[in-house]
Amino acid sequence: MMRRLFAPFCLIVLFAVPLRLSAAQEDKQKLPADTPAAAYPYQYSGFDYKVAWKASSLSDGIWISGTMKNSRNLYITAVDLTLFLKGADGRYRSRITVLPTPQFTVTNEPVEFSLMLKNEQLKPGDVFEFVIHYKAEGGSGRAVEWRTTFAADANSGMVIDEIRKKPEP
């Protein structure tokens, strides 16, 4: 008798706990509609994402913080953001990848990010290359892998290059 009750109990716990965590995360992530992008001086508006950020030079590196907003898709999951720092000579000096949270966003939902390029300082001619890799579903019923890539002057934030990539197989 106990075995028969154990399996349904496990299923209830398995599904109830994630639902409770999801609701708590949703409440925590709600931000005033006018706050995210307005707080950041540099902005990029892409196909699936609107990105806003700022960079600060600290004694131990470069601190980049910002927000990304899913601007088009029904939902986006499995997001990773990679930032490359390229010098004026065209050589890559640093790279970091972060997994912004929450990993599941719906249309117009912002996601905050922050990262640190350790032991680096901003120099004239430096370029940030942003690579946002994610799975998106826009209404077809299945998620497709996408990548949004753009480059911006690291000092002025001016977007200088944009590469649109087709979905990966």
C-alpha positions as CSV (number, residue, x, y, z in Angstrom):
1,M,0.0,0.0,0.0
2,M,2.8,2.4,0.9
3,R,4.5,1.9,-2.5
4,R,1.3,2.8,-4.3
5,L,1.1,6.1,-2.4
6,F,4.8,6.9,-2.8
7,A,4.9,7.3,-6.6
8,P,1.9,9.8,-6.7
9,F,3.4,11.7,-3.7
10,C,6.8,12.0,-5.6
11,L,5.0,13.4,-8.7
12,I,3.1,16.0,-6.7
13,V,6.3,17.2,-5.0
14,L,8.2,17.1,-8.3
15,F,5.6,19.4,-10.0
16,A,4.6,21.6,-7.0
17,V,8.0,22.7,-6.0
18,P,9.1,24.1,-9.4
19,L,5.7,25.9,-9.7
20,R,6.2,27.6,-6.3
21,L,9.8,28.6,-7.2
22,S,8.7,29.9,-10.6
23,A,6.1,32.2,-9.0
24,A,8.6,33.5,-6.5
25,Q,11.1,34.2,-9.3
26,E,8.4,35.9,-11.3
27,D,7.6,38.3,-8.4
28,K,11.3,39.0,-7.8
29,Q,12.0,39.8,-11.5
30,K,9.2,42.4,-12.0
31,L,10.7,45.8,-12.6
32,P,9.1,49.2,-13.3
33,A,8.5,49.4,-17.1
34,D,10.6,52.6,-17.5
35,T,13.6,51.5,-15.3
36,P,15.8,49.0,-17.2
37,A,17.0,50.6,-20.4
38,A,16.8,54.2,-19.1
39,A,19.4,53.4,-16.5
40,Y,22.0,52.6,-19.1
41,P,23.7,55.0,-21.5
42,Y,24.4,52.6,-24.4
43,Q,21.8,50.8,-26.4
44,Y,21.3,48.3,-29.2
45,S,18.1,47.3,-30.8
46,G,18.3,43.9,-32.6
47,F,15.9,41.5,-34.2
48,D,15.0,39.6,-31.0
49,Y,16.7,41.6,-28.3
50,K,17.0,45.1,-27.1
51,V,20.2,45.5,-25.1
52,A,21.3,48.4,-22.9
53,W,24.6,48.5,-20.9
54,K,27.2,50.6,-19.2
55,A,30.9,49.9,-18.6
56,S,33.0,51.1,-15.8
57,S,36.8,50.9,-15.4
58,L,37.8,49.7,-11.9
59,S,41.2,49.1,-10.4
60,D,40.9,45.3,-11.1
61,G,39.1,45.3,-14.4
62,I,36.1,46.5,-16.5
63,W,32.7,46.1,-15.0
64,I,29.8,45.8,-17.5
65,S,26.2,45.8,-16.4
66,G,23.0,46.0,-18.4
67,T,19.7,44.6,-19.4
68,M,18.4,42.5,-22.3
69,K,14.7,42.6,-23.3
70,N,13.1,39.9,-25.4
71,S,11.4,42.2,-27.9
72,R,9.8,39.7,-30.3
73,N,9.4,36.1,-29.3
74,L,6.7,34.3,-27.4
75,Y,9.4,33.0,-25.1
76,I,13.2,32.7,-25.0
77,T,15.2,30.1,-23.1
78,A,18.7,28.8,-22.7
79,V,20.4,32.2,-22.9
80,D,24.1,32.8,-22.7
81,L,25.8,36.1,-23.2
82,T,29.5,36.2,-24.3
83,L,31.4,39.5,-24.3
84,F,34.7,39.8,-26.1
85,L,37.1,42.8,-25.7
86,K,39.0,43.5,-28.8
87,G,41.8,46.1,-28.9
88,A,42.4,48.8,-31.6
89,D,44.9,46.4,-33.2
90,G,42.1,43.9,-33.9
91,R,43.4,41.3,-31.3
92,Y,41.1,39.8,-28.7
93,R,42.3,40.6,-25.2
94,S,39.6,39.1,-23.0
95,R,36.3,37.2,-23.1
96,I,33.7,36.2,-20.5
97,T,30.4,34.2,-20.7
98,V,27.5,34.6,-18.3
99,L,24.1,32.9,-18.0
100,P,21.6,35.8,-17.3
101,T,18.7,34.9,-15.1
102,P,15.9,34.2,-15.5
103,Q,16.6,31.7,-18.3
104,F,13.0,31.8,-19.5
105,T,11.5,35.2,-20.6
106,V,8.4,36.1,-22.4
107,T,7.9,39.0,-24.8
108,N,9.0,42.4,-23.4
109,E,10.4,40.9,-20.2
110,P,13.9,42.3,-19.2
111,V,16.8,40.3,-17.9
112,E,19.6,41.9,-16.0
113,F,23.2,40.9,-16.5
114,S,26.6,41.9,-15.1
115,L,30.1,40.7,-15.8
116,M,33.7,41.6,-15.1
117,L,36.6,41.5,-17.5
118,K,39.4,41.0,-14.9
119,N,42.8,42.7,-15.2
120,E,41.7,44.9,-18.2
121,Q,41.4,48.6,-18.6
122,L,39.5,50.5,-21.4
123,K,41.8,52.0,-24.0
124,P,41.0,54.2,-27.1
125,G,39.8,52.1,-30.0
126,D,38.6,49.1,-27.8
127,V,35.6,47.2,-29.1
128,F,33.0,45.1,-27.2
129,E,31.6,42.2,-29.2
130,F,28.4,40.9,-27.8
131,V,27.2,37.4,-28.7
132,I,23.8,36.4,-27.3
133,H,23.0,32.7,-27.9
134,Y,19.5,31.5,-27.1
135,K,16.5,29.4,-28.1
136,A,13.4,31.3,-29.2
137,E,9.8,30.4,-30.0
138,G,7.8,33.0,-31.9
139,G,4.5,31.1,-32.3
140,S,5.5,28.1,-34.5
141,G,5.3,25.8,-31.5
142,R,8.9,24.8,-31.5
143,A,12.1,26.6,-30.3
144,V,14.8,27.4,-32.7
145,E,18.4,28.2,-31.8
146,W,19.5,31.8,-32.6
147,R,22.5,34.0,-32.1
148,T,22.4,37.8,-32.0
149,T,25.8,39.4,-32.5
150,F,26.9,43.1,-32.5
151,A,29.9,45.2,-31.8
152,A,30.2,48.6,-30.1
153,D,32.9,51.0,-29.3
154,A,33.8,50.1,-25.7
155,N,34.3,53.8,-24.8
156,S,31.4,55.5,-26.5
157,G,28.9,52.7,-26.8
158,M,28.3,53.5,-30.5
159,V,27.2,50.3,-32.4
160,I,29.7,49.8,-35.2
161,D,28.9,46.4,-36.6
162,E,26.1,43.9,-36.7
163,I,26.0,40.4,-38.0
164,R,22.8,38.5,-38.3
165,K,23.2,34.7,-38.2
166,K,20.7,32.1,-39.4
167,P,19.5,29.5,-37.0
168,E,21.9,26.7,-36.2
169,P,20.8,23.2,-37.2
